[in-house]
C-alpha cells in the first residue's frame, strides 16, 4: 500500500513559514540541496528544475502524487504557474480556491482524509504531503513517514508544521544527516 509522506522544512521553533508565507530565512547550502534533489527529484517544482541543473523528464523516485493546501499552492498559482509539479498527479485541498483551469490539478474542497485513504489503495508510488500546517494536522492519522529538514533558525512566529488540536503522535527516527549550514534532515516513520 502507498504511504503518505510529509516532507517539510521547519525552524527550531516548529514553523514551516513566516506569518506571510516567507521561507527565505532558512540558511540553505548547495550540498544540502544537491543531496535532497538527487534523492527526491520529484520534490523540485517542474518550472524550477532547469535552475537546479535537472532535466524536465527526471523520473520520480519515491512519490508520484502531491497533496497540498491552498497556502502552499498559492505562490506558484499567483505567479501564473497552475501546475507546479507537472511531473506528478496534483491535488490542492481548498474550500475557497475554486476550480483551477489546468487538467493536471484537482481541487478538493472537503474530506482530505477520504482522499488520502482512497489514494493509498491505488497503484503507484507514495503520496507527498507538501503542506501546509492545517492540512498536515488534518492528515496526522494518515501520515506514515516524515522527512523533516530542521534549520538552525528561530522564526518567532508564523505557520506551524502542524496547526490543529493537541494530539501527541509518536514517530521513530530512522535516519539523520547533518549539513554544513547547520541543518539536519531526519527521516521518521510512524510507530
N, C-alpha and C positions, 0 to 999 in steps of 0.2 A: 504494500500500500504506500502511496505517496505521503511525504511528510510536509508539514508546514514549518518553514524555516524563517525566523526573524533575524535579518541581517541589519544591524543598526550601529550607528556611531553615538557615543554618549560622553558627556563631560563627567568630571569626577563627582559632581552633584546630581547626576542622573538625567540631564537634559539632552534631548536629541537636536534641539534647535533653540535659538533665542525667541523672545516674545513675538517678533515679526517674521519668524521662519529663518532667521540667519543661521548659517552653519560655517561661515568663512573664518570663524575664530579658532577652528581646530588646526593645530600645527601638523600639517601633512608633509611627508617627505617622499622622494622618488622611490626609495627602496620599498617602503610600505605599499605604495600604490602599485608598483610593478608586481609585487608578491600577490596582492589581492586580485589584481586584474588578470594575472596568469592563471590563478586557481579558480576564479569565479568570473570569467569573461561576460557572462550573462548579466551581471550587475552593472555593467557600463552601459549607459544610455546609448542607443543606436546613433543619435546625432553627435555624440562626443567621441565615438570610437576612433575616428581618424586622428583626433587631437592627442590620443594616448598611444598612437602607433599600432592600432588594432584594425584589422580588416572588418568590413561590414558583415562579412559572412562567417566570422569566427563562431564556431559551434558552441552551443550551450553545454556546460559540463555537468551541472548539478540541478538546475531548475529550468523549466520551460514555461512557467506561468508566474505572473506577478500580480499581487493584490496590494492596493494602496488606498489611502483615504484622499479626500479632496485636497487637503493641505499639502500633501506630498506631490500630488499630480499638478497642482495649480501653477508652480513656477514655469514648468515647460509649456503648459497649456496657454498661459498668459503671453509667452514668447512665440506663440504660433506653432508649437510642436504638439500636435494632437496625439501622436503615438511615440512616446519617449523610448519605449522598449519594443520596437517593431519586430525584433527577433524572438519575442515571447507572446503568449496569449496574455492580454492585459485586462484587469478588472479594476475599476475605480468605485469604491464604496462611498456614495454620497446621496443624501436626500435632497440636496439643493442645487447640484450642478446641472441637472437636466441632461438631455441627450448630447452626445459628442458626435460630430459629423466625421466619424472615422470608423470603418467597419472592424478595425483591429482592436478597438477599445469598447468594452462593455461596461456601462454604468449600472451599478447595482444599488438600488435605492433602499433596500432593507435586507435583513437577515444575512449578515456576513457569515455567521456560524453555519447556517444551512448551505451557503455557497461553498465554504471550505469542506464541509462534510461530503458534499456531492463531488467536489474536485478530487478529494482524496481517494475516492472509489474509481476514478477514471484512470486510464492508462497514461503513462507519461513520466517525466522527471518530477522532481519535487516542486513545491509551490513556495515562492519567495514572498514573505510579508515585508514590504518595503517601508511601511509606516502609515500613519503616524501613531502617536501615543494613545489616542482614544480607540482607534481600531485595534491596536495591539492589546489593550485591556479587554475589549470585547471578545477577542480571539484567544485569550490566555489559555483557556481549557483545551484549545485545539493545537497549541504550539507544541511541536515535537523537539525542535532544536533551536538554538540561538547562536548567532555569530556576533559577538559584541566587540566593537572597536572602542576601547576606552582611551580617551585622550587626557593628558595631564593639564587640564584647564578647568577652572570653576566658572560656570556660566552665571550663576547667581539668580537665575530665573529663566523662564521660557517654557518650552513644550517638553513635558516629561516623557521618558521612554514608555511608561505605562500610565495612563490617566484614567483611573477608574476607582472602583471600590477596593477596600482593604481585603486582599485575598492572597496570603502567603502561598507560594507555589515553589516547590523545590526542583532545582535543576542541578546536574552534576557536571563540573568542568571536565572535558575530555582532552583538551589540548590548549596550549597557550604559547604565543610568540610575542617577543618584545622587539621594538624597533628603535632606531637611533634618535627619533624625535620624542622618545619617552612614552609613546603609545603602546598599548598591548592589544592583541586580538586574542579573544578567548572563545573557544567553542564549548557549548553546553548542550546536554541532552536532558530531556525530561526524566525525572526519577520514576 
